[in-house]
Amino acid sequence: MTQVTAMLVMFVLYGMLPAAGLYLGYRGIKKVTAPKMLKYKAMPQLGYIPEKSLPIEVKTALDQINGKGEKLRVIYGDTNNDGKIDDKDTVNETYIMIQNLMDRHIPLAVADYRRLHDLDVGDGALADTTKIKHSNVTGKEALLDVLSTINTQFGDLLNASYHQDGQKLLATNRYLQQRFDNPIASTQIEHSSNQEIGNHGSGDATGSAIENPSNKGPKAEDIKL
């Protein structure tokens, strides 16, 4: 082994390896001791906020909104039912409203509360105990009211979607029962309908009671915020 090779080996063993070990150890300790941040799939804008900086009630409300928001994005965003939201889907007013609430209004409300909380130079209880001027609520209660309103509206949208999809299933079942219970009569009805269409040039050939599955959920103008 030459002198240059020996010096290179010594540099690696006693220089680079210890430095790499110290760096990896520092990164590991920093990762373990770092505060846990909020992590919401439907509201990624909140990812910079430490979980411990928000009251438990606020965290619970955000968890509920995130769960409902994920479902609503699929219901109103995946209009072609291909399992993903992309440029092939048709954007509607309800989907835009849901996205605006999760992308803009909720993060702004949380940021306003955190600013109120940071104004206190003491134990940070100002936003949780002091009533806002000309109101009867604290900063914490005001934020919870905002989140409660959104949570309720999201729940109403999910409930309306459930009943509408259920009605579609019932209509499909009635249609199929009519077809299979009395196929001869159904054929005669269709034949008569086709003749009437040929005579008048208008109407629906099948008279199907099945609704278009792409028309999901209530209209945006029916939702009150």
HELIX and SHEET records of a PDB file:
HELIX    1   1 GLN A    3  PHE A   11  1                                   9    
HELIX    2   2 VAL A   12  MET A   16  3                                   5    
HELIX    3   3 LEU A   17  THR A   33  1                                  17    
HELIX    4   4 PRO A   44  TYR A   48  5                                   5    
HELIX    5   5 GLU A   51  SER A   53  5                                   3    
HELIX    6   6 ILE A   56  GLY A   77  1                                  22    
HELIX    7   7 GLU A   93  ASN A  100  1                                   8    
HELIX    8   8 LEU A  101  HIS A  105  3                                   5    
HELIX    9   9 ILE A  106  ASP A  118  1                                  13    
HELIX   10  10 LEU A  126  THR A  129  1                                   4    
HELIX   11  11 GLY A  139  ASP A  181  1                                  43    
HELIX   12  12 PRO A  183  HIS A  200  1                                  18    
HELIX   13  13 ALA A  220  ASP A  222  5                                   3    
END                                                                             
